[in-house]
């Protein structure tokens, strides 16, 4: 029995949450969606194993706040992905959870109504439905793993996952990554250091045992096999970008020293673009040049992109939200997105074709 004087002193309430199995029964994985997810995972694994010569393009909104605009974007992206598929492998960025340095909107799952009502049970169900719809369109999805329980609710709809810069040192997130069914990218720390990400990759590659939640919502001991498809994501930090050839070479040296595969993804946003979306095309142009020059390690990029360029604050009157414009970090708009991917396709087409013949 809990003694009232010693426990839950700062807890306002415990509200019931449907189990992962309950949510999955309401929104089951379809055959078409499963095929998209599995094809996405297998292709990314082949790219990391150098069996597929195409770079991965993980692209999409900084965060999903409007499922209608998000699906509009997904349909546009599907057409563009098909257009460049012989040279680039496109995965849609679908981020529902937003880590915060202090305070702010924590994302669609946490607060789907964007009014601090925190209907997490509704956000989780609507988030899963959105991922299902994206998979039905035929676009594989990438997300950031932040909440340790959330993967049980929608992990079967994800093809690639990231461990963010703020959590790459977290033992909890390293343990979770070791059990995820997807390849996992560990971002370098917010200070720009690479060691935490490399250590995270090493940790995630090993088996772990930790407290978790079963599909039926029961506390359990989760025992993992380890994830051999973890890799590093360079996103800049500490007041400087790290997408340049010297920074990439330093990452390669650290990975080699740790006896890890030289797999590097470059994040064109965040500190690599000084959080200015207009710089993302310049970062991508530099990365494409490195690949053309024979970079042995760059296997893909991340880009923050939406229908409208830039970002907007969340207004009190949500009807005033601009359609297809980010409410978190600024994104490149759709016209720029098309231009970036088509230029990368043109610049890398001969490189990828030559790799395929080896």
ROLUM-850190 format. One record per residue: residue in one letter; x, y negated, z negated of N, C-alpha, C in turn. Coordinates in steps of 0.05 Angstrom, whole numbers. Example, Ala and Ser with C-alpha at 12.3 -4.5 7.8 and 13.67 -1.06 7.14 Angstrom:
// residues 2
a; 264; 114; -156; 246; 90; -156; 264; 66; -156 .
s; 257; 45; -142; 273; 21; -143; 258; -1; -157 .
***
This chain:
// residues 358
x; 17; 24; 0; 0; 0; 0; 18; -25; 0 .
x; 10; -45; 17; 25; -69; 19; 20; -87; -5 .
x; 41; -97; -18; 37; -115; -40; 34; -144; -30 .
x; 13; -158; -36; 7; -184; -24; 28; -205; -29 .
x; 44; -201; -50; 64; -221; -57; 90; -218; -42 .
x; 94; -196; -27; 120; -191; -15; 120; -187; 15 .
x; 97; -186; 28; 97; -179; 56; 76; -195; 72 .
x; 83; -200; 97; 65; -215; 116; 59; -243; 107 .
x; 77; -256; 93; 72; -282; 82; 69; -303; 104 .
x; 81; -299; 126; 79; -319; 148; 63; -308; 172 .
x; 48; -287; 168; 31; -276; 189; 2; -287; 186 .
x; -8; -299; 207; -36; -309; 206; -56; -287; 211 .
x; -49; -268; 229; -68; -246; 235; -54; -225; 252 .
x; -66; -201; 252; -58; -179; 270; -82; -174; 288 .
x; -80; -182; 313; -102; -178; 332; -97; -153; 349 .
x; -118; -137; 353; -115; -112; 367; -107; -117; 396 .
x; -90; -99; 406; -80; -100; 433; -85; -73; 447 .
x; -96; -72; 471; -99; -46; 484; -73; -33; 488 .
x; -72; -7; 487; -47; 8; 491; -40; 7; 521 .
x; -14; 13; 527; -7; 14; 555; -24; 34; 571 .
x; -31; 56; 559; -48; 76; 573; -75; 65; 579 .
x; -86; 49; 561; -113; 37; 565; -112; 18; 589 .
x; -91; 1; 590; -89; -18; 612; -84; -3; 639 .
x; -68; 18; 638; -63; 33; 662; -88; 48; 672 .
x; -104; 57; 653; -129; 70; 662; -148; 50; 675 .
x; -148; 25; 666; -165; 5; 678; -154; -4; 705 .
x; -127; -5; 707; -114; -13; 732; -94; 8; 740 .
x; -103; 30; 752; -86; 52; 759; -68; 46; 782 .
x; -45; 59; 783; -26; 57; 805; -37; 72; 829 .
x; -40; 59; 851; -50; 72; 876; -27; 85; 891 .
x; -34; 102; 910; -13; 116; 926; 3; 96; 942 .
x; -11; 76; 954; 3; 57; 971; 22; 40; 954 .
x; 13; 32; 930; 30; 16; 912; 54; 32; 903 .
x; 50; 57; 895; 72; 74; 886; 93; 77; 908 .
x; 84; 79; 933; 102; 82; 956; 120; 57; 958 .
x; 107; 34; 955; 123; 9; 957; 143; 7; 935 .
x; 135; 14; 910; 153; 12; 887; 177; 32; 891 .
x; 171; 56; 898; 192; 76; 901; 211; 70; 924 .
x; 200; 61; 946; 217; 53; 968; 235; 30; 960 .
x; 224; 11; 945; 241; -11; 935; 263; -2; 918 .
x; 257; 15; 898; 279; 24; 880; 300; 40; 896 .
x; 291; 58; 913; 310; 75; 927; 327; 59; 946 .
x; 316; 39; 959; 331; 22; 977; 352; 6; 962 .
x; 344; -6; 939; 363; -21; 923; 386; -3; 913 .
x; 379; 21; 905; 399; 40; 896; 418; 47; 919 .
x; 408; 50; 943; 425; 56; 966; 443; 33; 972 .
x; 433; 8; 969; 450; -15; 974; 472; -16; 953 .
x; 466; -11; 928; 486; -11; 907; 507; 11; 911 .
x; 498; 33; 923; 516; 56; 929; 530; 53; 956 .
x; 525; 30; 970; 537; 24; 996; 528; 44; 1018 .
x; 504; 55; 1014; 492; 72; 1034; 473; 56; 1053 .
x; 466; 32; 1045; 450; 14; 1061; 466; -12; 1063 .
x; 472; -22; 1087; 491; -45; 1090; 478; -72; 1085 .
x; 452; -73; 1082; 438; -99; 1079; 441; -111; 1051 .
x; 444; -138; 1049; 443; -151; 1023; 414; -152; 1014 .
x; 410; -152; 987; 384; -155; 975; 378; -185; 972 .
x; 354; -193; 979; 345; -220; 975; 322; -220; 955 .
x; 327; -227; 930; 307; -228; 909; 296; -257; 908 .
x; 272; -261; 917; 263; -288; 922; 233; -291; 914 .
x; 227; -314; 903; 200; -319; 895; 198; -341; 874 .
x; 174; -347; 864; 170; -368; 845; 187; -364; 819 .
x; 195; -387; 807; 208; -385; 781; 191; -370; 762 .
x; 164; -374; 763; 145; -360; 746; 118; -359; 760 .
x; 103; -339; 754; 76; -336; 765; 56; -350; 745 .
x; 41; -369; 754; 21; -382; 737; -7; -381; 750 .
x; -8; -378; 776; -33; -378; 791; -33; -353; 809 .
x; -47; -332; 802; -46; -308; 819; -56; -312; 847 .
x; -74; -331; 852; -83; -336; 880; -60; -347; 897 .
x; -46; -367; 886; -23; -378; 901; 0; -357; 903 .
x; 2; -341; 881; 23; -321; 882; 19; -300; 904 .
x; -6; -292; 907; -12; -272; 929; -11; -285; 956 .
x; -18; -310; 958; -14; -325; 983; 16; -324; 991 .
x; 33; -329; 971; 62; -329; 976; 71; -300; 983 .
x; 60; -280; 970; 68; -252; 975; 61; -245; 1004 .
x; 38; -253; 1014; 30; -247; 1042; 49; -261; 1062 .
x; 56; -286; 1056; 75; -300; 1073; 102; -286; 1073 .
x; 110; -278; 1049; 137; -265; 1046; 138; -238; 1060 .
x; 116; -223; 1060; 115; -198; 1074; 121; -201; 1103 .
x; 108; -221; 1116; 113; -226; 1144; 142; -234; 1150 .
x; 153; -251; 1132; 181; -259; 1135; 200; -236; 1130 .
x; 193; -220; 1110; 210; -197; 1104; 211; -177; 1127 .
x; 189; -173; 1140; 188; -155; 1163; 205; -166; 1186 .
x; 204; -193; 1189; 219; -206; 1211; 249; -202; 1208 .
x; 259; -203; 1183; 289; -201; 1178; 298; -174; 1168 .
x; 280; -154; 1169; 285; -129; 1155; 309; -113; 1166 .
x; 317; -118; 1191; 340; -103; 1201; 366; -112; 1188 .
x; 366; -136; 1175; 391; -147; 1164; 389; -153; 1134 .
x; 365; -161; 1125; 362; -169; 1097; 340; -151; 1084 .
x; 344; -144; 1059; 323; -129; 1045; 310; -147; 1024 .
x; 285; -154; 1028; 272; -175; 1013; 255; -162; 990 .
x; 258; -173; 966; 243; -165; 942; 231; -190; 930 .
x; 206; -189; 922; 193; -213; 911; 198; -216; 881 .
x; 207; -240; 874; 211; -247; 846; 183; -251; 833 .
x; 176; -234; 813; 150; -237; 799; 156; -238; 769 .
x; 159; -263; 759; 167; -267; 732; 142; -276; 716 .
x; 135; -261; 695; 113; -267; 678; 121; -278; 651 .
x; 146; -273; 643; 155; -280; 616; 177; -301; 619 .
x; 175; -323; 605; 194; -344; 607; 208; -349; 579 .
x; 233; -341; 577; 247; -347; 552; 251; -377; 549 .
x; 249; -386; 525; 251; -415; 519; 274; -421; 500 .
x; 289; -442; 506; 310; -451; 488; 298; -461; 462 .
x; 276; -475; 463; 262; -485; 439; 232; -477; 442 .
x; 216; -494; 455; 188; -489; 459; 180; -493; 488 .
x; 155; -487; 494; 145; -491; 521; 127; -467; 529 .
x; 115; -469; 552; 98; -447; 562; 114; -422; 565 .
x; 105; -400; 553; 121; -376; 552; 114; -356; 575 .
x; 96; -365; 593; 91; -348; 616; 62; -337; 617 .
x; 55; -325; 640; 28; -317; 646; 18; -296; 627 .
x; 35; -277; 620; 26; -255; 602; 20; -267; 574 .
x; 37; -284; 564; 34; -295; 537; 11; -314; 535 .
x; 7; -330; 556; -13; -351; 555; -25; -355; 583 .
x; -42; -337; 592; -52; -338; 619; -70; -362; 625 .
x; -82; -374; 605; -99; -398; 609; -83; -424; 607 .
x; -58; -422; 600; -40; -445; 598; -51; -467; 580 .
x; -63; -458; 558; -75; -477; 539; -69; -471; 510 .
x; -48; -455; 506; -40; -446; 479; -61; -429; 465 .
x; -78; -415; 481; -97; -396; 469; -86; -368; 466 .
x; -64; -362; 481; -49; -338; 477; -66; -312; 478 .
x; -81; -309; 500; -96; -285; 504; -78; -264; 518 .
x; -60; -253; 502; -39; -235; 512; -52; -210; 524 .
x; -73; -201; 512; -86; -177; 523; -97; -182; 551 .
x; -108; -205; 556; -117; -213; 583; -94; -217; 602 .
x; -73; -231; 592; -50; -236; 609; -37; -210; 618 .
x; -35; -191; 600; -22; -165; 607; -38; -151; 629 .
x; -65; -151; 626; -82; -137; 646; -81; -151; 673 .
x; -83; -178; 672; -82; -193; 697; -54; -192; 710 .
x; -34; -191; 694; -7; -188; 704; -3; -162; 719 .
x; -13; -140; 707; -11; -114; 720; -27; -114; 746 .
x; -51; -126; 746; -67; -127; 770; -52; -143; 792 .
x; -38; -164; 785; -23; -180; 804; -1; -163; 817 .
x; 14; -149; 800; 35; -132; 810; 24; -110; 829 .
x; 1; -99; 821; -11; -79; 838; -18; -90; 865 .
x; -29; -115; 866; -37; -128; 891; -12; -133; 908 .
x; 10; -142; 896; 34; -148; 910; 45; -122; 923 .
x; 44; -100; 908; 54; -74; 918; 36; -64; 941 .
x; 10; -69; 938; -9; -62; 960; -3; -77; 985 .
x; 6; -102; 983; 13; -118; 1006; 38; -105; 1020 .
x; 54; -91; 1004; 78; -78; 1015; 104; -91; 1008 .
x; 103; -108; 987; 127; -123; 978; 137; -112; 951 .
x; 161; -101; 949; 171; -92; 923; 176; -116; 905 .
x; 173; -112; 879; 174; -134; 859; 198; -131; 840 .
x; 208; -155; 833; 229; -157; 813; 219; -175; 790 .
x; 229; -169; 766; 220; -185; 743; 243; -186; 722 .
x; 239; -203; 702; 257; -204; 679; 245; -188; 656 .
x; 261; -171; 644; 252; -156; 621; 259; -172; 596 .
x; 238; -182; 583; 242; -199; 559; 230; -186; 535 .
x; 203; -181; 535; 190; -168; 513; 197; -138; 514 .
x; 205; -126; 491; 213; -98; 492; 190; -79; 496 .
x; 165; -87; 492; 142; -69; 495; 131; -72; 524 .
x; 133; -95; 536; 120; -101; 562; 126; -80; 584 .
x; 150; -69; 586; 155; -50; 608; 136; -26; 607 .
x; 126; -18; 584; 107; 4; 583; 81; -2; 596 .
x; 74; -28; 598; 49; -36; 610; 50; -39; 641 .
x; 73; -47; 651; 74; -51; 680; 100; -42; 694 .
x; 117; -28; 679; 143; -20; 690; 141; -2; 714 .
x; 119; 12; 717; 115; 30; 740; 110; 15; 766 .
x; 107; -12; 764; 103; -28; 788; 127; -46; 795 .
x; 149; -41; 782; 173; -58; 785; 195; -42; 800 .
x; 209; -55; 819; 231; -42; 833; 258; -52; 825 .
x; 260; -75; 812; 286; -86; 802; 280; -103; 778 .
x; 298; -102; 758; 294; -117; 734; 319; -132; 727 .
x; 316; -155; 714; 338; -171; 704; 338; -173; 674 .
x; 361; -174; 662; 365; -181; 634; 376; -210; 635 .
x; 362; -229; 624; 369; -257; 627; 393; -266; 611 .
x; 402; -290; 618; 426; -301; 605; 424; -303; 575 .
x; 400; -308; 565; 396; -312; 536; 395; -285; 521 .
x; 391; -263; 536; 387; -237; 523; 408; -216; 531 .
x; 427; -224; 548; 446; -205; 558; 464; -193; 536 .
x; 467; -208; 514; 482; -198; 491; 465; -182; 471 .
x; 439; -182; 475; 421; -169; 457; 423; -138; 458 .
x; 428; -126; 435; 428; -97; 434; 401; -85; 442 .
x; 380; -98; 434; 353; -88; 441; 350; -87; 471 .
x; 358; -107; 485; 354; -108; 514; 373; -89; 529 .
x; 396; -86; 518; 415; -66; 530; 403; -38; 527 .
x; 391; -32; 504; 379; -6; 500; 355; -2; 519 .
x; 339; -23; 521; 316; -21; 540; 326; -16; 568 .
x; 346; -31; 577; 357; -27; 604; 366; 1; 609 .
x; 377; 14; 588; 387; 41; 591; 365; 61; 598 .
x; 340; 53; 592; 318; 71; 597; 299; 63; 620 .
x; 304; 39; 632; 287; 30; 654; 290; 48; 678 .
x; 269; 50; 694; 269; 67; 718; 280; 52; 742 .
x; 287; 27; 739; 296; 10; 760; 326; 3; 758 .
x; 339; -5; 780; 365; -19; 777; 361; -44; 760 .
x; 382; -51; 745; 380; -74; 726; 404; -93; 730 .
x; 398; -119; 734; 419; -139; 736; 422; -153; 710 .
x; 447; -153; 699; 453; -168; 675; 465; -195; 683 .
x; 452; -217; 675; 462; -244; 681; 484; -251; 662 .
x; 503; -267; 672; 524; -277; 654; 512; -296; 634 .
x; 525; -301; 612; 515; -317; 590; 510; -346; 599 .
x; 494; -361; 582; 488; -389; 589; 514; -406; 588 .
x; 534; -396; 574; 560; -411; 573; 577; -405; 597 .
x; 568; -387; 615; 583; -380; 639; 601; -356; 636 .
x; 603; -346; 611; 622; -323; 607; 610; -298; 619 .
x; 629; -280; 628; 621; -256; 642; 622; -231; 623 .
x; 637; -233; 602; 643; -210; 585; 617; -197; 574 .
x; 599; -214; 565; 574; -203; 554; 559; -186; 574 .
x; 558; -196; 599; 544; -182; 620; 558; -155; 626 .
x; 584; -156; 628; 599; -131; 633; 595; -111; 610 .
x; 596; -121; 585; 591; -103; 563; 562; -93; 563 .
x; 543; -109; 572; 516; -101; 575; 513; -78; 595 .
x; 527; -80; 617; 526; -59; 638; 537; -33; 627 .
x; 560; -36; 613; 572; -12; 600; 553; 1; 580 .
x; 540; -15; 563; 522; -5; 543; 498; 8; 556 .
x; 486; -5; 576; 462; 5; 589; 467; 31; 604 .
x; 492; 36; 611; 498; 61; 626; 499; 85; 608 .
x; 498; 81; 582; 500; 102; 563; 473; 109; 551 .
x; 469; 134; 541; 444; 141; 527; 441; 125; 501 .
x; 416; 120; 494; 410; 106; 469; 385; 118; 456 .
x; 382; 113; 430; 358; 120; 415; 350; 96; 399 .
x; 324; 89; 401; 315; 65; 387; 285; 66; 383 .
x; 275; 49; 366; 246; 47; 360; 231; 35; 384 .
x; 209; 47; 391; 194; 36; 414; 165; 43; 412 .
x; 151; 41; 434; 122; 46; 435; 116; 66; 458 .
x; 100; 86; 452; 92; 105; 472; 69; 93; 489 .
x; 62; 107; 511; 40; 98; 528; 14; 96; 512 .
x; 11; 113; 493; -14; 113; 477; -13; 93; 455 .
x; 8; 77; 453; 9; 56; 433; 20; 65; 406 .
x; 32; 88; 405; 43; 98; 380; 72; 92; 377 .
x; 81; 84; 353; 109; 80; 348; 124; 106; 351 .
x; 147; 104; 364; 162; 129; 370; 192; 122; 371 .
x; 208; 143; 372; 236; 141; 377; 240; 145; 407 .
x; 250; 125; 420; 255; 127; 449; 284; 137; 453 .
x; 288; 158; 468; 314; 168; 473; 319; 166; 504 .
x; 340; 151; 512; 344; 146; 540; 368; 162; 551 .
x; 369; 164; 577; 391; 178; 591; 414; 159; 599 .
x; 408; 134; 600; 428; 115; 610; 421; 107; 639 .
x; 428; 83; 647; 421; 73; 673; 447; 66; 688 .
x; 453; 82; 708; 479; 78; 723; 476; 57; 744 .
x; 453; 45; 748; 449; 25; 768; 447; -4; 757 .
x; 462; -8; 735; 464; -35; 724; 486; -50; 738 .
x; 484; -76; 741; 503; -92; 755; 502; -121; 745 .
x; 521; -138; 754; 523; -165; 744; 509; -185; 763 .
x; 497; -206; 750; 486; -228; 765; 500; -253; 757 .
x; 512; -267; 776; 526; -292; 770; 506; -315; 773 .
x; 501; -330; 752; 481; -352; 753; 492; -378; 744 .
x; 519; -380; 740; 532; -404; 731; 526; -408; 701 .
x; 538; -429; 691; 534; -436; 662; 558; -450; 651 .
x; 555; -461; 627; 576; -476; 615; 585; -501; 630 .
x; 566; -512; 645; 572; -537; 660; 584; -533; 687 .
x; 584; -508; 697; 596; -504; 724; 583; -480; 737 .
x; 582; -481; 764; 573; -458; 779; 594; -436; 780 .
x; 585; -412; 788; 605; -390; 791; 599; -372; 815 .
x; 590; -385; 837; 585; -370; 861; 609; -370; 881 .
x; 629; -386; 875; 652; -390; 893; 669; -365; 894 .
x; 688; -365; 913; 704; -341; 917; 722; -334; 893 .
x; 732; -355; 879; 749; -350; 855; 732; -337; 833 .
x; 708; -348; 828; 691; -337; 807; 683; -308; 814 .
x; 677; -303; 839; 669; -276; 847; 693; -257; 844 .
x; 717; -266; 851; 741; -250; 847; 746; -243; 818 .
x; 741; -263; 800; 745; -258; 771; 725; -237; 762 .
x; 700; -238; 772; 680; -218; 765; 688; -191; 774 .
x; 699; -189; 798; 709; -164; 809; 731; -152; 792 .
x; 749; -169; 783; 771; -159; 766; 760; -148; 739 .
x; 741; -162; 727; 729; -153; 702; 715; -126; 706 .
x; 700; -124; 727; 686; -99; 733; 705; -76; 738 .
x; 726; -81; 752; 747; -60; 757; 760; -52; 731 .
x; 767; -71; 714; 779; -65; 689; 761; -48; 671 .
x; 735; -52; 673; 716; -37; 658; 708; -11; 672 .
x; 721; -6; 695; 715; 19; 711; 686; 20; 719 .
x; 676; -3; 728; 648; -5; 737; 648; -11; 767 .
x; 627; -4; 782; 626; -10; 810; 626; -41; 814 .
x; 638; -50; 836; 639; -78; 842; 613; -87; 856 .
x; 592; -89; 840; 566; -98; 851; 559; -125; 838 .
x; 557; -145; 855; 552; -172; 845; 529; -184; 860 .
x; 509; -195; 846; 488; -211; 858; 492; -240; 849 .
x; 488; -258; 869; 491; -286; 863; 464; -299; 860 .
x; 459; -312; 838; 435; -328; 834; 439; -356; 845 .
x; 425; -363; 866; 428; -389; 879; 416; -412; 863 .
x; 401; -406; 843; 388; -427; 827; 402; -429; 800 .
x; 388; -439; 780; 398; -443; 753; 424; -460; 754 .
x; 444; -452; 739; 468; -470; 737; 484; -470; 763 .
x; 480; -450; 780; 494; -450; 806; 485; -472; 825 .
x; 461; -482; 820; 451; -505; 836; 445; -529; 819 .
x; 455; -528; 795; 450; -550; 775; 420; -554; 772 .
x; 405; -532; 775; 375; -533; 772; 362; -553; 792 .
x; 376; -558; 814; 365; -575; 835; 359; -558; 859 .
x; 333; -553; 865; 326; -535; 887; 338; -542; 913 .
x; 343; -567; 919; 354; -575; 944; 383; -565; 949 .
x; 396; -556; 927; 423; -545; 929; 423; -515; 935 .
x; 401; -502; 931; 400; -473; 935; 408; -465; 964 .
x; 399; -479; 985; 408; -471; 1012; 439; -473; 1015 .
x; 451; -493; 1001; 480; -495; 1003; 494; -472; 990 .
x; 483; -463; 967; 495; -440; 953; 493; -415; 971 .
x; 469; -411; 982; 465; -388; 1000; 484; -389; 1024 .
x; 487; -412; 1035; 506; -415; 1058; 534; -406; 1051 .
x; 543; -414; 1027; 570; -407; 1017; 571; -377; 1013 .
x; 551; -365; 1001; 551; -336; 996; 550; -320; 1022 .
x; 534; -329; 1041; 534; -316; 1068; 561; -317; 1080 .
x; 575; -340; 1078; 602; -342; 1088; 621; -322; 1075 .
x; 618; -318; 1049; 635; -299; 1035; 630; -270; 1046 .
x; 605; -264; 1050; 598; -238; 1061; 610; -234; 1089 .
x; 607; -255; 1105; 618; -254; 1132; 649; -250; 1132 .
x; 661; -262; 1112; 690; -260; 1109; 699; -233; 1097 .
x; 680; -216; 1091; 687; -189; 1082; 686; -185; 1052 .
x; 671; -201; 1037; 670; -197; 1008; 662; -168; 1002 .
x; 678; -154; 985; 672; -126; 980; 650; -122; 959 .
x; 642; -143; 945; 626; -139; 921; 598; -152; 922 .
x; 594; -172; 938; 568; -186; 938; 547; -168; 952 .
x; 527; -160; 936; 506; -142; 947; 479; -155; 949 .
x; 477; -181; 941; 452; -194; 943; 452; -222; 930 .
x; 429; -235; 933; 425; -262; 922; 398; -264; 909 .
x; 394; -284; 892; 369; -291; 880; 362; -320; 888 .
x; 337; -325; 895; 329; -352; 904; 302; -358; 891 .
x; 299; -382; 880; 273; -391; 869; 259; -407; 891 .
x; 236; -396; 899; 221; -406; 922; 191; -404; 917 .
x; 176; -424; 927; 147; -423; 925; 135; -437; 950 .
x; 110; -441; 950; 97; -453; 973; 104; -483; 976 .
x; 103; -497; 953; 110; -526; 953; 137; -529; 939 .
x; 152; -548; 948; 179; -554; 937; 177; -567; 910 .
x; 197; -562; 893; 199; -576; 867; 184; -562; 845 .
x; 176; -578; 825; 162; -568; 802; 143; -590; 792 .
x; 126; -582; 773; 107; -601; 762; 103; -595; 732 .
x; 97; -615; 716; 90; -610; 688; 62; -598; 687 .
x; 56; -584; 666; 29; -573; 662; 11; -595; 651 .
x; -9; -603; 667; -27; -625; 657; -48; -615; 638 .
x; -59; -633; 622; -81; -625; 604; -105; -615; 620 .
x; -110; -629; 642; -132; -621; 660; -120; -603; 682 .
x; -123; -576; 678; -110; -557; 696; -120; -559; 725 .
x; -143; -572; 729; -153; -575; 757; -135; -594; 773 .
x; -117; -609; 759; -99; -627; 772; -73; -613; 780 .
x; -70; -588; 775; -46; -573; 783; -44; -573; 813 .
x; -20; -578; 824; -15; -577; 852; -12; -547; 861 .
x; -27; -539; 881; -28; -512; 890; 0; -503; 900 .
x; 9; -480; 890; 34; -468; 901; 59; -483; 892 .
x; 58; -498; 870; 81; -512; 860; 88; -502; 832 .
x; 113; -497; 827; 123; -485; 802; 116; -503; 778 .
x; 110; -490; 756; 107; -504; 731; 131; -500; 712 .
x; 151; -486; 722; 176; -483; 706; 199; -495; 723 .
x; 219; -480; 730; 241; -491; 745; 232; -498; 774 .
x; 245; -518; 785; 239; -526; 813; 247; -505; 833 .
x; 231; -503; 854; 235; -483; 875; 238; -497; 902 .
x; 250; -483; 921; 250; -492; 949; 222; -486; 959 .
x; 212; -502; 979; 186; -498; 990; 186; -476; 1012 .
x; 163; -471; 1023; 161; -449; 1042; 177; -453; 1068 .
x; 175; -478; 1078; 190; -483; 1103; 220; -479; 1099 .
x; 230; -488; 1076; 259; -484; 1070; 265; -455; 1066 .
x; 246; -440; 1054; 249; -411; 1050; 253; -397; 1077 .
x; 235; -403; 1095; 237; -391; 1122; 264; -398; 1135 .
x; 272; -423; 1133; 297; -432; 1145; 321; -418; 1133 .
x; 321; -415; 1106; 343; -402; 1093; 346; -373; 1101 .
x; 324; -358; 1101; 326; -330; 1107; 332; -325; 1137 .
x; 320; -342; 1154; 326; -338; 1183; 355; -345; 1189 .
x; 366; -365; 1177; 394; -372; 1181; 412; -350; 1170 .
x; 406; -340; 1147; 422; -318; 1135; 420; -293; 1153 .
x; 397; -288; 1164; 393; -265; 1182; 410; -268; 1207 .
x; 410; -292; 1218; 426; -296; 1242; 456; -294; 1237 .
x; 464; -304; 1214; 493; -304; 1207; 503; -277; 1200 .
x; 486; -260; 1189; 495; -234; 1179; 487; -210; 1197 .
x; 472; -215; 1218; 462; -193; 1234; 485; -176; 1245 .
x; 506; -189; 1256; 528; -173; 1267; 544; -160; 1245 .
x; 546; -172; 1222; 561; -161; 1200; 548; -135; 1190 .
x; 521; -137; 1186; 507; -114; 1176; 507; -91; 1197 .
x; 504; -98; 1222; 505; -78; 1244; 532; -64; 1244 .
x; 554; -80; 1240; 581; -67; 1240; 584; -49; 1216 .
x; 573; -57; 1193; 575; -40; 1169; 560; -14; 1173 .
x; 537; -16; 1187; 521; 8; 1191; 535; 29; 1208 .
x; 554; 21; 1224; 568; 40; 1242; 591; 54; 1228 .
x; 599; 44; 1205; 622; 56; 1191; 615; 83; 1179 .
***
